[in-house]
Amino acid sequence: MLRNVDRIVLRVPQLKAAVNYYRDVIGLKVLRESAHVANLRLGDDDAPELVLHDDPDLPAEAVYLLVDDVRDLYERREQLRLAFVHPPARGARGWRAAVKDPFGTVLHVLDRTASTGDDDVEDLRAGGTLFAGVGQKFPVKADLLVKLYEKVGRTADDLPYTPHFETIYEPYAKAFGEIQPDRAELWRHLLNVRKAGKLPKLGEARSRPPSVEPEARDKLRELLGDELGRRDRLPYTARFEQIVDRFNATLPRPLSPHLVWRLVATLAK
């Protein structure tokens, strides 16, 4: 069953500086390092790894648990009362998945059933990502999505973190059966359909961005950094939640995630 913590994942603003700190100051051993990801050992040879990265498309924080056999857990999921967020997917050294326990906690699990040695390197993207349960791809059901979008009657920029988005999400997710896309995946589907020119034109967004002081807008720009130019990737990510929390900490009255999103949208124009 559960054997150990396999790795802890952290997003850092500057990968090289973070690697230098954890290696030279904290004393961790660097196992592998690429342009956007570095693996360090948290102790002896059998200790978990610390995975540092600066990729905005990957989780800001995550803990991955090593198990004996992910596919066995999947076969016994009803007996164990585990709800798989995504089905098991093949990795470089075994299988991985994301599951929910009976209390709603999401657990990222992986195994080493196909390990060929210590030099195996996990892939970083969908189809072989070390980030279990993240980046799982579902086919876009464009016709259904367009139908639900037209029924709601709200533009894409109007939707994140609103009941209107949930009105689309619930029937769309159910159309995939037991293994369903999450809200971030639905958002990507919407953007893909819009990019393909298949979403109907619904005019301007109905909701308006909040009025904030210039200093607050500057603070939000600072928090976004380079991600301002990639703002469409932010909704329903841990990174956006972090931005919302940090931004609201600077305001006299906190804003909802939707209103922060609407403000981000205006900054990006």
C-alpha positions as CSV (number, residue, x, y, z in Angstrom):
1,M,0.0,0.0,0.0
2,L,1.5,3.4,1.0
3,R,5.3,3.0,1.3
4,N,6.8,6.4,1.6
5,V,6.8,10.0,0.5
6,D,8.4,9.9,-3.0
7,R,8.8,13.6,-3.8
8,I,7.8,17.1,-2.8
9,V,7.2,19.6,-5.6
10,L,7.7,23.3,-5.3
11,R,7.5,26.1,-7.9
12,V,10.2,28.7,-7.4
13,P,10.5,32.2,-9.1
14,Q,14.1,31.5,-10.2
15,L,15.2,27.9,-10.6
16,K,19.0,28.5,-10.6
17,A,18.9,30.6,-7.5
18,A,16.7,28.1,-5.7
19,V,19.0,25.2,-6.7
20,N,22.0,27.1,-5.4
21,Y,20.3,27.8,-2.1
22,Y,19.1,24.3,-1.5
23,R,22.4,22.8,-2.5
24,D,24.9,25.2,-1.0
25,V,23.0,26.5,2.0
26,I,20.6,23.7,3.0
27,G,23.1,21.0,1.8
28,L,20.9,18.9,-0.5
29,K,22.4,16.8,-3.3
30,V,21.4,17.7,-6.8
31,L,20.3,14.5,-8.7
32,R,19.2,16.0,-12.1
33,E,18.8,19.5,-13.4
34,S,17.3,20.7,-16.7
35,A,16.2,24.1,-18.0
36,H,13.0,24.2,-15.9
37,V,13.2,21.3,-13.3
38,A,15.7,20.2,-10.8
39,N,15.6,17.1,-8.5
40,L,17.4,17.1,-5.2
41,R,17.7,14.4,-2.5
42,L,16.3,15.1,0.9
43,G,18.8,12.9,2.8
44,D,20.2,9.4,2.1
45,D,19.8,7.3,-1.0
46,D,16.3,6.1,-0.1
47,A,15.0,9.6,1.0
48,P,12.4,11.5,-0.9
49,E,13.2,14.0,-3.6
50,L,12.6,17.7,-3.6
51,V,11.6,18.8,-7.1
52,L,12.0,22.5,-7.9
53,H,10.6,24.0,-11.0
54,D,9.7,27.3,-12.6
55,D,7.0,26.1,-15.0
56,P,3.7,28.0,-14.7
57,D,1.8,25.1,-16.2
58,L,2.9,22.7,-13.4
59,P,1.7,22.7,-9.7
60,A,3.0,25.3,-7.3
61,E,3.0,22.7,-4.5
62,A,2.4,19.0,-4.3
63,V,3.4,15.9,-2.4
64,Y,3.6,12.5,-4.1
65,L,3.3,9.2,-2.3
66,L,5.1,6.0,-3.3
67,V,2.8,2.9,-3.4
68,D,3.3,-0.8,-4.3
69,D,1.1,-0.8,-7.3
70,V,-1.1,2.0,-8.7
71,R,-3.1,-0.3,-11.0
72,D,-3.8,-2.6,-8.1
73,L,-5.3,0.3,-6.2
74,Y,-7.4,1.2,-9.2
75,E,-8.7,-2.4,-9.5
76,R,-9.6,-2.3,-5.7
77,R,-10.9,1.3,-5.7
78,E,-14.4,0.4,-4.5
79,Q,-13.1,-1.9,-1.7
80,L,-10.6,0.8,-0.6
81,R,-13.2,3.6,-1.1
82,L,-10.8,5.5,-3.3
83,A,-12.2,7.8,-6.1
84,F,-9.7,8.1,-8.9
85,V,-9.6,11.7,-10.2
86,H,-7.8,10.4,-13.2
87,P,-7.1,6.8,-14.3
88,P,-3.6,5.4,-13.9
89,A,-1.2,6.8,-16.5
90,R,2.2,5.4,-17.5
91,G,5.3,7.2,-16.3
92,A,9.0,6.7,-17.0
93,R,9.4,4.3,-14.0
94,G,5.9,3.0,-13.4
95,W,2.4,4.2,-13.0
96,R,0.8,7.2,-11.4
97,A,-2.6,8.6,-10.6
98,A,-4.5,11.1,-8.4
99,V,-7.1,9.7,-6.0
100,K,-9.5,11.1,-3.4
101,D,-9.9,9.4,0.0
102,P,-13.4,9.1,1.6
103,F,-12.8,12.5,3.2
104,G,-12.2,14.4,-0.1
105,T,-8.4,14.7,0.2
106,V,-6.6,14.4,-3.1
107,L,-3.6,12.1,-2.9
108,H,-1.0,11.9,-5.7
109,V,0.3,8.3,-5.9
110,L,3.0,6.6,-8.1
111,D,4.8,3.3,-8.2
112,R,8.1,2.0,-9.5
113,T,6.8,-1.2,-11.1
114,A,8.7,-0.5,-14.4
115,S,11.9,1.0,-12.8
116,T,15.1,0.2,-14.7
117,G,17.5,1.9,-12.4
118,D,18.4,5.1,-10.5
119,D,19.2,7.0,-13.6
120,D,15.6,6.9,-14.9
121,V,14.2,10.4,-15.5
122,E,10.5,11.1,-15.3
123,D,9.0,12.9,-18.3
124,L,7.7,16.4,-17.7
125,R,4.6,16.7,-19.9
126,A,1.3,15.0,-20.5
127,G,1.7,11.4,-21.4
128,G,4.6,10.9,-19.1
129,T,4.6,13.7,-16.5
130,L,6.0,13.3,-13.0
131,F,3.2,15.4,-11.7
132,A,0.6,12.7,-11.1
133,G,-2.9,13.5,-12.0
134,V,-1.9,16.9,-13.5
135,G,-2.0,17.5,-17.2
136,Q,-4.3,14.4,-17.9
137,K,-5.8,15.1,-21.3
138,F,-9.4,14.6,-22.2
139,P,-10.8,14.9,-25.7
140,V,-12.8,18.1,-26.3
141,K,-16.5,17.5,-26.7
142,A,-16.9,20.7,-28.8
143,D,-20.6,20.3,-29.8
144,L,-21.7,19.7,-26.2
145,L,-19.5,22.6,-24.9
146,V,-20.9,25.0,-27.5
147,K,-24.4,24.0,-26.6
148,L,-23.8,24.5,-22.9
149,Y,-22.0,27.8,-23.6
150,E,-24.9,29.2,-25.6
151,K,-27.4,28.2,-23.0
152,V,-25.5,30.0,-20.2
153,G,-25.1,33.1,-22.5
154,R,-22.0,34.4,-20.8
155,T,-18.7,35.2,-22.5
156,A,-15.6,33.1,-21.6
157,D,-14.0,36.0,-19.6
158,D,-17.3,36.2,-17.7
159,L,-17.2,32.6,-16.5
160,P,-14.3,31.7,-14.2
161,Y,-15.3,31.3,-10.5
162,T,-19.0,31.9,-11.1
163,P,-22.2,29.8,-10.8
164,H,-22.4,30.1,-14.6
165,F,-19.2,28.2,-15.0
166,E,-20.5,25.4,-12.7
167,T,-23.7,25.3,-14.9
168,I,-21.4,24.3,-17.8
169,Y,-19.0,22.2,-15.8
170,E,-21.4,19.8,-14.1
171,P,-23.1,18.4,-17.3
172,Y,-19.9,18.6,-19.3
173,A,-17.9,16.6,-16.8
174,K,-20.6,14.0,-16.4
175,A,-20.4,13.3,-20.1
176,F,-17.0,11.7,-19.6
177,G,-18.3,9.1,-17.3
178,E,-16.5,7.9,-14.1
179,I,-13.2,9.6,-14.8
180,Q,-13.9,13.3,-15.3
181,P,-11.9,16.4,-16.3
182,D,-11.4,19.0,-13.6
183,R,-12.3,22.6,-13.9
184,A,-8.9,23.6,-15.2
185,E,-9.3,21.1,-18.0
186,L,-12.8,22.5,-18.9
187,W,-11.3,26.0,-19.0
188,R,-8.6,24.8,-21.5
189,H,-11.3,23.2,-23.6
190,L,-13.2,26.4,-23.7
191,L,-10.1,28.3,-24.8
192,N,-9.3,25.7,-27.5
193,V,-12.8,25.9,-28.9
194,R,-12.7,29.7,-28.8
195,K,-9.3,29.7,-30.6
196,A,-10.8,27.4,-33.3
197,G,-13.5,30.0,-33.8
198,K,-16.3,27.7,-32.8
199,L,-17.7,29.6,-29.8
200,P,-20.6,31.9,-30.7
201,K,-20.1,35.6,-30.3
202,L,-21.9,36.8,-27.2
203,G,-20.8,40.4,-27.1
204,E,-19.0,42.1,-24.2
205,A,-18.6,40.5,-20.7
206,R,-21.4,41.4,-18.4
207,S,-19.4,41.6,-15.2
208,R,-17.2,44.6,-14.8
209,P,-13.7,44.6,-13.2
210,P,-13.6,46.2,-9.7
211,S,-12.5,49.7,-9.2
212,V,-9.2,49.7,-7.2
213,E,-6.5,52.3,-6.5
214,P,-3.6,52.6,-8.9
215,E,-1.3,51.3,-6.2
216,A,-3.4,48.1,-6.0
217,R,-3.3,47.6,-9.8
218,D,0.5,48.0,-9.7
219,K,0.7,45.4,-6.9
220,L,-1.3,42.9,-8.9
221,R,1.0,43.5,-11.9
222,E,3.9,42.8,-9.6
223,L,2.4,39.6,-8.4
224,L,1.6,38.4,-11.9
225,G,5.0,39.1,-13.3
226,D,5.6,37.4,-16.6
227,E,2.4,35.5,-16.1
228,L,0.4,38.6,-17.1
229,G,1.1,37.7,-20.7
230,R,-0.2,34.2,-20.1
231,R,-3.2,35.1,-18.1
232,D,-5.5,32.7,-19.9
233,R,-3.6,29.8,-18.2
234,L,-4.3,31.0,-14.7
235,P,-8.0,30.2,-13.8
236,Y,-8.4,27.1,-11.7
237,T,-4.8,26.7,-10.9
238,A,-3.0,26.7,-7.5
239,R,-0.9,29.6,-8.8
240,F,-4.0,31.8,-9.4
241,E,-5.3,31.0,-5.9
242,Q,-1.9,32.1,-4.5
243,I,-2.1,35.3,-6.4
244,V,-5.7,36.0,-5.1
245,D,-4.6,35.4,-1.5
246,R,-1.6,37.6,-1.8
247,F,-3.4,40.4,-3.6
248,N,-6.3,40.4,-1.1
249,A,-3.8,40.6,1.8
250,T,-3.0,44.1,0.4
251,L,-6.6,45.3,0.1
252,P,-8.9,46.8,2.8
253,R,-11.7,44.5,1.6
254,P,-11.0,41.2,-0.1
255,L,-12.2,40.5,-3.7
256,S,-13.7,37.3,-4.9
257,P,-11.6,35.1,-7.3
258,H,-13.9,36.1,-10.1
259,L,-13.4,39.9,-9.6
260,V,-9.6,39.4,-9.3
261,W,-9.8,37.5,-12.6
262,R,-11.7,40.3,-14.2
263,L,-9.1,42.8,-13.0
264,V,-6.3,40.6,-14.4
265,A,-8.1,40.5,-17.7
266,T,-8.1,44.3,-17.9
267,L,-4.4,44.5,-17.0
268,A,-3.5,42.1,-19.8
269,K,-5.2,44.3,-22.5
